[in-house]
Amino acid sequence: MGVEAVIWDFGGVFTSSPFEAFNRYEAEKGLPRDLIRTVNATNPDTNAWALFERAEIDAEGFDRRFHEESSALGHPVPGREVLPLLSGHLRPAMVDALLACKAVFKVGCITNNMASSHSPGSESTMVTAMGRVMPHFHAIIESSKAGVRKPDPRIYLMMCEQLEVAPAACIYLDDLGINCKPAAALGMRAIKVVSEAQALADLAEATGLSFGGAA
């Protein structure tokens, strides 16, 4: 089946990876490297991160639960200090690639986000990035509004329904392998975004299009 749609994650794809900010914070606080990612990966369907992205707790609840979960790993971290780390810098070449894809294919965005005044959307850099990118999509699914989050397969099928395409006709880009796996299992061509140049090269190969930032 030919390509009919390209579906994108937002943070870590159109913006620089929050993992870089996590590691800077950990270094500044004398914490083990990748502690925050470890907290997020522990009980991934029921932890503070998952509950917040499904809008099942508020920012205060996230702050408290994340502190409890990190404390259980031996290094207390307030959740309120983690949220500002999610804002990244926009990657203009990825935006250009989105526009090039939109000229040929349907385009959608599936993003795990947090409905809160303390969410990454409240940070000025993220507001600017989202304001520049989001209007270009034919369809957007936000976990905090849908009540379901990646990697739940339902959220990918919801996007396919909105775009009126079969999974096998889709390319999916995400910076997390755990989110790429269900997309691939449904039949999508999944591209894990490790770097901007790598992602653009893989997307060019998958679509047959040419992107200026591709290696």
URURCOR-V715873 format. One line per field, one symbol per residue. psi: psi as a letter, one per 20 degrees, with the letter a starting at -180 (. if undefined). Layout:
# URURCOR-V715873
psi=???
This chain:
# URURCOR-V715873
psi=prphqppqrfpifirqpihghghgggghikqqpjgghgghipliijaggghgijkirahghggghhggghhhjjnppphhihgiiipapqnhhhghhghhhhihrqprpopoapnqijrhiiphhhggghhhghiiqhqppphhhhjqqqkphhhhhgghghilqqhijqpppqiphhhhghghhijqopopohrgggghghhghhhjrpphiq.
